[in-house]
Amino acid sequence: MRRTATITLHWLSFVLLILLLAGGPIPALAWAFGLSAFGMCALAITGGLMNGPGPKLEGPLRTIHPWMSRAMYAALGIVAALTLWAQIGGMPDPGTLANLYVYLIAASALHGIFHLWRHTALNDGALRRITPTTMHGML
């Protein structure tokens, strides 16, 4: 259940972030993004991280892996909080949110590249952890 919820919220938050980046803070998208991102963060806070470094990741990357994950969750939570705050009439302005969406999508791209590298170079199945089981045949 927790794995399914994490996977669903992970991809939902990512798609909603892309849509917000493309279309601006449309209220329905902003609320959906904020709530899905908070849901994902809440799962991580209450149940811990589900993404370990794996046995093949060694050296400094193995040491900093959990901190990179926490940083991604923190960035997601902060952007989600500011998005929802803007929806209830607080700050920041749409221009600031647009910049934050660009920063978060850039961090997400680096996050994805790192896990793609792990999956292909280390052959540790990193992408199988976050993709739905029905997609595992394509990996």
C-alpha positions in Angstrom: 0.0 0.0 0.0 2.7 2.5 1.0 4.8 1.6 -2.1 1.8 2.1 -4.4 0.9 5.4 -2.7 4.5 6.6 -3.0 4.8 5.6 -6.6 1.5 7.2 -7.5 2.2 10.5 -5.7 5.8 10.6 -7.1 4.6 10.5 -10.7 1.5 12.6 -10.1 3.6 15.3 -8.5 6.0 15.2 -11.3 3.3 15.5 -14.0 1.6 18.3 -12.1 4.9 20.2 -11.7 5.4 20.0 -15.5 1.9 21.3 -16.1 2.4 24.1 -13.6 5.6 25.0 -15.3 3.9 25.1 -18.7 0.7 26.8 -17.7 1.4 28.8 -14.6 -0.4 28.4 -11.2 -3.8 27.4 -12.5 -5.7 26.9 -9.2 -6.8 23.3 -9.8 -3.3 22.2 -10.8 -1.7 24.2 -8.0 -4.0 22.5 -5.4 -3.5 19.1 -6.9 0.3 19.5 -6.9 0.5 20.9 -3.4 -1.7 18.1 -2.0 0.0 15.3 -3.8 3.5 16.6 -2.9 2.5 17.0 0.7 1.1 13.5 0.7 4.4 12.1 -0.6 6.3 14.1 2.0 4.0 12.9 4.7 4.6 9.3 3.7 8.3 9.8 3.9 8.1 11.6 7.3 5.9 9.0 8.9 7.3 5.9 7.3 10.8 6.8 6.5 12.6 6.8 3.1 11.9 3.9 0.8 14.8 4.4 -1.5 18.1 3.0 -0.1 21.4 3.4 -1.9 21.4 -0.3 -2.9 24.4 -2.6 -2.5 26.2 -1.6 -5.7 26.4 2.2 -4.9 29.7 2.7 -3.1 31.9 5.5 -1.8 30.8 9.0 -1.3 27.6 8.6 -3.3 26.5 5.9 -0.9 27.2 8.2 2.0 25.3 11.2 0.6 22.4 9.2 -1.0 20.0 9.5 1.9 20.9 13.2 2.3 20.2 13.8 -1.4 16.8 12.1 -0.9 16.0 14.2 2.1 17.0 17.4 0.1 14.7 16.4 -2.7 11.8 15.9 -0.3 12.6 19.2 1.4 12.6 21.0 -1.9 9.3 19.4 -3.0 7.7 20.2 0.4 8.8 23.8 0.3 7.6 24.4 -3.3 4.4 22.7 -2.5 3.9 24.8 0.6 4.5 28.0 -1.2 2.2 26.9 -4.0 -0.6 26.3 -1.6 0.2 29.5 0.3 -0.2 31.4 -2.9 -3.6 29.7 -3.5 -5.0 31.0 -0.2 -3.9 34.5 -0.9 -0.4 34.6 0.6 2.9 35.2 -1.1 4.8 34.4 -3.3 3.8 36.0 -6.5 3.3 33.9 -9.7 6.8 35.0 -11.0 8.5 33.6 -7.9 6.5 30.4 -8.2 7.5 30.0 -11.8 11.1 30.3 -10.9 10.7 27.8 -8.1 9.1 25.4 -10.5 12.1 25.7 -12.9 14.5 25.0 -10.0 12.5 22.0 -8.9 12.2 20.6 -12.4 15.9 21.0 -12.8 16.6 19.2 -9.5 14.1 16.5 -10.6 16.0 16.1 -13.9 19.2 15.6 -12.0 17.5 13.2 -9.7 16.2 11.2 -12.6 19.5 11.2 -14.4 21.2 9.9 -11.2 18.7 7.0 -10.9 18.9 6.2 -14.6 22.7 6.0 -14.3 22.3 3.7 -11.3 19.9 1.5 -13.2 22.0 1.2 -16.3 25.7 1.6 -15.1 25.3 -0.2 -11.8 22.5 -2.5 -13.0 21.0 -2.2 -9.5 17.3 -2.0 -10.6 16.9 1.6 -9.2 14.1 2.4 -11.7 12.2 -0.7 -10.7 11.7 0.8 -7.2 9.7 3.8 -8.5 8.0 2.5 -11.6 4.7 0.6 -11.5 5.1 -3.1 -11.7 3.3 -3.2 -15.1 6.2 -1.1 -16.6 9.0 -3.4 -15.3 9.1 -5.3 -18.6 10.2 -2.2 -20.4 13.2 -1.6 -18.1 
